[in-house]
């Protein structure tokens, strides 16, 4: 009986050790969880700094990025930018946003007010692109995230905007 109890105890103890999660500190291949870098709201955009970009399937709007507020190269790989969208009816929407190329997500940090100041977004969380996010999808696909890879520099992003498409996105669309 003692032997049977010892075997049962040994079985329980070895099962509990086998079920324990691995210690990531000892695993040289463990991937650290993604952490967003801190950011500051940029100055409000001026019309002379806006660069227009084409938005797929949206003929009733004009969309722009502020060339002085494009941010790349952060440890979190988020591309941050100011977007201004103007409708044919005269409405203007201004927002400070970020795109994560590797996850196809965007986040709105702040929106513009009529006084040309920033108001922190009421809901500011990472969201997957939806079909109605045409400006963000166009920025990701054709300018800032060709082949789901973030641009490496502000110059690379501005060149893509000025040329109307990133060379890697143009090549992908050609093939």
VOPAGU-2260 file (C-alpha; in pm, 1 decimal, decimal comma):
REM VOPAGU-2260
SITE   aa  ch    i         X         Y         Z
SITE  UNK   A    0       0,0       0,0       0,0
SITE  UNK   A    1     285,9     238,1      85,0
SITE  UNK   A    2     443,0     163,9    -250,1
SITE  UNK   A    3     116,3     240,4    -433,9
SITE  UNK   A    4      77,5     569,7    -246,9
SITE  UNK   A    5     438,9     660,8    -322,3
SITE  UNK   A    6     385,7     592,4    -692,1
SITE  UNK   A    7      66,8     801,2    -696,1
SITE  UNK   A    8     244,7    1087,4    -516,2
SITE  UNK   A    9     538,7    1068,7    -756,6
SITE  UNK   A   10     295,5    1075,0   -1051,0
SITE  UNK   A   11     116,9    1384,2    -918,3
SITE  UNK   A   12     440,1    1569,4    -849,4
SITE  UNK   A   13     590,8    1492,8   -1190,3
SITE  UNK   A   14     265,9    1594,5   -1366,3
SITE  UNK   A   15     261,7    1930,2   -1187,0
SITE  UNK   A   16     621,0    2000,1   -1294,5
SITE  UNK   A   17     548,0    1901,0   -1654,2
SITE  UNK   A   18     249,2    2137,3   -1666,5
SITE  UNK   A   19     443,3    2435,3   -1535,4
SITE  UNK   A   20     492,5    2707,1   -1798,1
SITE  UNK   A   21     846,8    2756,0   -1924,7
SITE  UNK   A   22    1049,6    3033,9   -1769,4
SITE  UNK   A   23    1096,5    3294,9   -2048,1
SITE  UNK   A   24    1395,6    3447,1   -1871,6
SITE  UNK   A   25    1591,8    3132,9   -1950,0
SITE  UNK   A   26    1467,8    3101,5   -2309,7
SITE  UNK   A   27    1701,3    3289,3   -2546,2
SITE  UNK   A   28    1439,3    3259,4   -2824,3
SITE  UNK   A   29    1146,6    3403,0   -2627,4
SITE  UNK   A   30     984,0    3702,7   -2791,4
SITE  UNK   A   31     911,6    3995,1   -2564,3
SITE  UNK   A   32     554,7    4126,6   -2579,0
SITE  UNK   A   33     501,5    4432,2   -2798,4
SITE  UNK   A   34     505,6    4762,5   -2611,3
SITE  UNK   A   35     403,2    5092,0   -2767,5
SITE  UNK   A   36     654,2    5374,9   -2746,5
SITE  UNK   A   37     556,3    5705,7   -2592,5
SITE  UNK   A   38     460,7    5986,3   -2827,1
SITE  UNK   A   39     385,9    6358,3   -2818,3
SITE  UNK   A   40     115,2    6534,0   -3014,0
SITE  UNK   A   41     273,9    6731,8   -3298,2
SITE  UNK   A   42     193,1    7093,5   -3381,5
SITE  UNK   A   43    -137,1    7139,0   -3562,3
SITE  UNK   A   44     -93,0    7107,8   -3942,7
SITE  UNK   A   45     -61,7    7400,0   -4181,0
SITE  UNK   A   46    -203,3    7381,7   -4533,1
SITE  UNK   A   47     135,5    7447,8   -4693,4
SITE  UNK   A   48     274,0    7128,1   -4534,3
SITE  UNK   A   49       3,0    6894,9   -4665,2
SITE  UNK   A   50      85,1    6634,5   -4929,8
SITE  UNK   A   51    -214,7    6482,9   -5109,2
SITE  UNK   A   52    -237,8    6107,3   -5157,3
SITE  UNK   A   53    -474,0    5891,0   -5356,6
SITE  UNK   A   54    -741,6    5694,2   -5171,5
SITE  UNK   A   55    -875,8    5378,3   -5337,5
SITE  UNK   A   56   -1243,8    5398,4   -5424,5
SITE  UNK   A   57   -1304,7    5737,8   -5264,9
SITE  UNK   A   58   -1389,0    6000,5   -5524,4
SITE  UNK   A   59   -1568,6    6244,2   -5292,3
SITE  UNK   A   60   -1272,6    6318,4   -5064,4
SITE  UNK   A   61    -920,3    6452,4   -5081,9
SITE  UNK   A   62    -675,2    6311,2   -4829,3
SITE  UNK   A   63    -346,8    6460,9   -4713,1
SITE  UNK   A   64     -54,3    6383,1   -4482,4
SITE  UNK   A   65     138,2    6658,7   -4305,2
SITE  UNK   A   66     495,3    6618,2   -4429,2
SITE  UNK   A   67     636,8    6777,6   -4112,6
SITE  UNK   A   68     468,0    6532,7   -3875,3
SITE  UNK   A   69     553,7    6193,9   -4027,0
SITE  UNK   A   70     727,6    5973,7   -3770,9
SITE  UNK   A   71     913,4    5647,0   -3833,9
SITE  UNK   A   72    1196,8    5446,8   -3687,3
SITE  UNK   A   73    1056,2    5412,4   -3336,6
SITE  UNK   A   74    1128,8    5093,7   -3139,0
SITE  UNK   A   75     761,7    4992,4   -3165,7
SITE  UNK   A   76     763,9    5019,6   -3550,5
SITE  UNK   A   77     455,1    5241,4   -3548,5
SITE  UNK   A   78     432,8    5497,0   -3827,7
SITE  UNK   A   79     271,9    5811,7   -3688,4
SITE  UNK   A   80     127,5    6087,8   -3905,6
SITE  UNK   A   81    -128,1    6365,3   -3929,1
SITE  UNK   A   82    -406,0    6299,6   -4179,1
SITE  UNK   A   83    -638,6    6567,2   -4312,9
SITE  UNK   A   84    -946,9    6460,3   -4508,7
SITE  UNK   A   85   -1151,3    6717,8   -4699,3
SITE  UNK   A   86   -1489,7    6633,6   -4849,8
SITE  UNK   A   87   -1642,7    6789,0   -5160,1
SITE  UNK   A   88   -1908,1    6934,9   -4929,2
SITE  UNK   A   89   -1647,3    7137,0   -4739,6
SITE  UNK   A   90   -1606,1    6926,7   -4423,1
SITE  UNK   A   91   -1251,1    6887,9   -4291,3
SITE  UNK   A   92   -1139,7    6610,7   -4055,9
SITE  UNK   A   93    -793,7    6624,2   -3902,5
SITE  UNK   A   94    -643,8    6344,6   -3694,2
SITE  UNK   A   95    -313,8    6227,8   -3549,8
SITE  UNK   A   96    -285,8    5853,6   -3611,5
SITE  UNK   A   97     -56,7    5553,8   -3613,6
SITE  UNK   A   98     -30,3    5243,2   -3830,9
SITE  UNK   A   99     115,6    4905,0   -3735,2
SITE  UNK   A  100     218,1    4737,9   -4058,9
SITE  UNK   A  101     278,7    4391,0   -3913,6
SITE  UNK   A  102     -73,1    4362,5   -3767,8
SITE  UNK   A  103    -271,4    4574,1   -4020,8
SITE  UNK   A  104    -400,7    4799,4   -3744,9
SITE  UNK   A  105    -442,9    5171,6   -3694,9
SITE  UNK   A  106    -501,8    5395,2   -3396,2
SITE  UNK   A  107    -635,5    5749,8   -3368,1
SITE  UNK   A  108    -452,7    5939,8   -3094,8
SITE  UNK   A  109    -620,7    6278,6   -3132,6
SITE  UNK   A  110    -861,4    6468,1   -3354,1
SITE  UNK   A  111    -854,3    6828,8   -3462,9
SITE  UNK   A  112   -1093,2    7092,8   -3333,3
SITE  UNK   A  113   -1237,8    7399,5   -3506,7
SITE  UNK   A  114    -994,1    7607,4   -3299,7
SITE  UNK   A  115    -709,0    7416,8   -3467,0
SITE  UNK   A  116    -601,5    7240,6   -3149,6
SITE  UNK   A  117    -587,3    6872,1   -3059,9
SITE  UNK   A  118    -848,9    6684,3   -2862,1
SITE  UNK   A  119    -741,6    6341,4   -2738,0
SITE  UNK   A  120    -952,4    6072,7   -2902,5
SITE  UNK   A  121   -1235,7    5941,4   -2685,0
SITE  UNK   A  122   -1162,2    5589,8   -2804,6
SITE  UNK   A  123    -792,5    5539,1   -2874,2
SITE  UNK   A  124    -716,9    5173,5   -2923,1
SITE  UNK   A  125    -556,5    4963,6   -3193,3
SITE  UNK   A  126    -815,0    4848,0   -3446,9
SITE  UNK   A  127    -801,9    4620,5   -3748,6
SITE  UNK   A  128    -860,9    4788,3   -4082,8
SITE  UNK   A  129   -1221,8    4770,9   -4201,2
SITE  UNK   A  130   -1345,5    4840,1   -4553,5
SITE  UNK   A  131   -1456,8    5191,3   -4454,9
SITE  UNK   A  132   -1101,9    5285,5   -4342,2
SITE  UNK   A  133   -1001,9    5361,6   -4701,0
SITE  UNK   A  134    -755,0    5643,3   -4623,8
SITE  UNK   A  135    -569,6    5433,6   -4364,5
SITE  UNK   A  136    -571,8    5124,6   -4588,1
SITE  UNK   A  137    -440,0    5326,8   -4883,0
SITE  UNK   A  138    -161,1    5475,7   -4667,6
SITE  UNK   A  139     -63,7    5129,7   -4546,3
SITE  UNK   A  140     -84,4    4947,0   -4880,1
SITE  UNK   A  141      67,8    5203,4   -5114,5
SITE  UNK   A  142     287,7    5435,1   -4908,4
SITE  UNK   A  143     391,0    5330,1   -4557,2
SITE  UNK   A  144     370,7    4948,0   -4538,6
SITE  UNK   A  145     460,2    4794,2   -4872,6
SITE  UNK   A  146     447,5    4415,1   -4829,7
SITE  UNK   A  147     352,3    4467,4   -4461,2
SITE  UNK   A  148     697,7    4612,0   -4392,4
SITE  UNK   A  149     716,3    4958,8   -4233,7
SITE  UNK   A  150     905,6    5228,5   -4416,5
SITE  UNK   A  151    1249,9    5284,5   -4267,5
SITE  UNK   A  152    1265,0    5661,4   -4279,0
SITE  UNK   A  153    1062,2    5977,8   -4314,4
SITE  UNK   A  154    1236,1    6041,1   -4649,5
SITE  UNK   A  155    1116,9    5701,5   -4779,3
SITE  UNK   A  156     758,6    5783,2   -4679,4
SITE  UNK   A  157     767,6    6133,0   -4828,3
SITE  UNK   A  158     917,5    6000,4   -5153,4
SITE  UNK   A  159     633,9    5747,1   -5178,4
SITE  UNK   A  160     372,5    6018,7   -5118,0
SITE  UNK   A  161     529,2    6254,4   -5373,2
SITE  UNK   A  162     562,5    5978,3   -5636,4
SITE  UNK   A  163     209,1    5853,2   -5573,6
SITE  UNK   A  164     314,9    5503,2   -5464,2
SITE  UNK   A  165     600,8    5325,4   -5286,2
SITE  UNK   A  166     828,2    5140,2   -5533,1
SITE  UNK   A  167     773,9    4807,8   -5352,6
SITE  UNK   A  168     395,5    4852,8   -5369,9
SITE  UNK   A  169     418,9    4945,4   -5739,2
SITE  UNK   A  170     620,0    4631,1   -5808,3
SITE  UNK   A  171     370,4    4416,7   -5615,7
SITE  UNK   A  172      81,1    4563,9   -5817,4
SITE  UNK   A  173     271,2    4513,1   -6142,3
SITE  UNK   A  174     333,7    4142,3   -6082,3
